[in-house]
Amino acid sequence: MTIAYIGARLPTLSETFVSNELLAVRAAGLKVLPASVFPPRAEGMDRHLHALASEAIVVYSATGFRNAAAEFLVRPLRSLRTLGTAVRDGIVSRDATLRARSRLPVQVVAALGLARRLRSAGVGHIHAHMANTPTTIAMYAAAQLGVGFSFTGHANDLFVHRAFLPEKLRRAAFVACISRWHRGFYRRFADVPEDRLPVIRCGVDTESLGSTVQDVPPRVGPVRILSVGRLVAKKGMDTLIRAIAELGPAMPVHCEIIGDGPQRAELSSLAAALGVGDCVELLGARPNVEVLERVRACDAFVLACRRDTVTGDQDGIPVSLMEAMAAGRCVVTSSLPPITELVIDGQTGICVPEGDANALAAALRRVAAESGLRESLGRSAREHVAREFDRKINTERLAGHFQAALGAREHGMHHPVMTAAPTT
């Protein structure tokens, strides 16, 4: 049977880890059909992801909504049951904002249209990345088809735009937890058995990223610092710029920040105001190949993540950190859970308190001064990622759960989504 993969935009440059996971699942021998809530954005991507974009089913489209109407006409009773479940969820769920409830009618109609298209493709299971809209659509499409679904939650989709999470947790065949911390987070919302909350990391390809510690270039001239991430509050780029200013002229630095976002003008102004505009370079978004080249050339990779006190948003486990560590680079980041499962302070990198520019500056002085420390942390970082965060290892874990879910359906075993009642 075929597995459908659904993401908000599949593929998109900011979430290539979803596309890469899908391709890895295919390489493991499973048939996978991509679906994208919104039209894909494949600009700046390689030919494999361009091909993926061309075959993706676009859920929010005229074709999708025409299929929803056809599904309702051909299967009215089943469609009414699915719609009824969504109505009850919208009324009784304790985990949805008014905005999320207002969007539910469009999402469930879109799910009917998607179900019709997936049925003709022989889909036997649906997996969603992001626990908000993609999983909402997956849940109702699975109910309409009478198949199972699963999902992977990350960060913003859980902390800011979360919706109907208890219902999703109780009905899912399994939930792929990107960290042990996420497993504990989910249990705050629903009492789910441990075997349905497996820890499956969003892995990276440690072979292709395989720069060894011996490849670390000798430091000549200014300390080369690199940070990669969206220019939003939770990435802490302002903390990094303040730390660069704290270093002073005694420690020449060249800091490159790759990424774009709403804070770009603000960060540029901050760097100028602190007198470090000449050594902090905001490069905007860059193709992944170029990003990896810059990762391999840096002395330290820094990601000063923090909680956004306004929205409550925070990072999960940033892929950029994994990639830098897989390339054998010394990383400095914040001691936020679940990041500490990836970066173990003093062993696989250095962690400092979130938002503390002084502590970050002190850590940068230390790694700049001690080449042996940079090399040992880089070596340990690569070993840790290869052991626990390698894409191949985690794809095998994920594929095993997909096969179990498909097997359960083929043998007519009980599945949560098929008998789920509204929860209060």
NORKA-V621128 format. One record per backbone hydrogen bond with DSSP energy under -1.0 kcal/mol. NH is the residue of the N-H (numbers start at 0). CO is the residue of the C=O. If there is no record, write none. Layout:
((NH;CO) (NH;CO))
//
This chain:
((1;121) (2;30) (3;124) (4;32) (5;126) (6;34) (14;11) (17;14) (19;15) (20;16) (21;17) (22;18) (23;19) (24;20) (25;21) (26;22) (27;23) (28;25) (29;24) (32;2) (34;4) (35;56) (36;6) (37;7) (40;10) (44;41) (49;45) (50;46) (51;47) (52;48) (53;49) (54;50) (56;33) (58;35) (59;36) (60;58) (64;60) (65;61) (66;62) (67;63) (68;64) (69;65) (70;66) (71;67) (72;68) (73;69) (74;70) (78;74) (79;75) (80;76) (81;77) (82;78) (83;79) (84;80) (85;81) (86;82) (87;83) (88;84) (89;85) (90;86) (91;87) (92;88) (100;96) (101;97) (102;98) (106;102) (107;103) (108;104) (109;105) (110;106) (111;107) (112;108) (113;109) (114;110) (115;111) (116;112) (117;113) (118;114) (119;115) (121;118) (122;117) (123;1) (125;147) (126;3) (127;149) (128;5) (129;151) (135;131) (136;132) (137;133) (138;134) (139;135) (140;136) (141;137) (142;138) (143;139) (144;140) (145;141) (146;141) (149;125) (151;127) (157;154) (158;154) (159;155) (160;155) (163;94) (167;163) (168;164) (169;165) (170;166) (171;167) (172;148) (174;195) (175;150) (176;197) (182;178) (183;179) (184;180) (185;181) (186;182) (187;184) (188;185) (189;185) (191;189) (195;192) (196;193) (199;176) (202;200) (203;388) (205;203) (208;204) (209;206) (210;208) (214;211) (215;212) (222;251) (224;253) (225;299) (226;255) (228;257) (230;259) (231;229) (234;231) (235;232) (239;235) (240;236) (241;237) (242;238) (243;239) (244;240) (245;241) (246;242) (250;247) (253;222) (254;278) (255;224) (256;280) (257;226) (258;283) (262;230) (263;260) (266;262) (267;263) (268;264) (269;265) (270;266) (271;267) (272;268) (273;269) (274;271) (275;270) (278;275) (279;275) (280;254) (282;256) (290;286) (291;287) (292;288) (293;289) (294;290) (295;291) (297;294) (298;223) (299;223) (300;329) (301;225) (302;331) (304;302) (305;233) (307;312) (311;307) (321;317) (322;318) (323;319) (324;320) (325;321) (326;322) (327;324) (328;323) (331;300) (332;349) (334;351) (335;333) (338;335) (339;335) (340;337) (341;338) (342;338) (345;348) (346;343) (347;343) (349;330) (351;332) (355;352) (359;355) (360;356) (361;357) (362;358) (363;359) (364;360) (365;361) (366;362) (367;363) (368;364) (369;365) (373;369) (374;370) (375;371) (376;372) (377;373) (378;374) (379;375) (380;376) (381;377) (382;378) (383;379) (384;380) (385;381) (386;382) (387;383) (388;384) (390;203) (393;389) (394;390) (395;391) (396;392) (397;393) (398;394) (399;395) (400;396) (401;397) (402;398) (403;399) (404;400) (405;401) (406;402) (407;403) (408;404) (409;405) (410;406) (411;408) (412;407) (417;414))
//
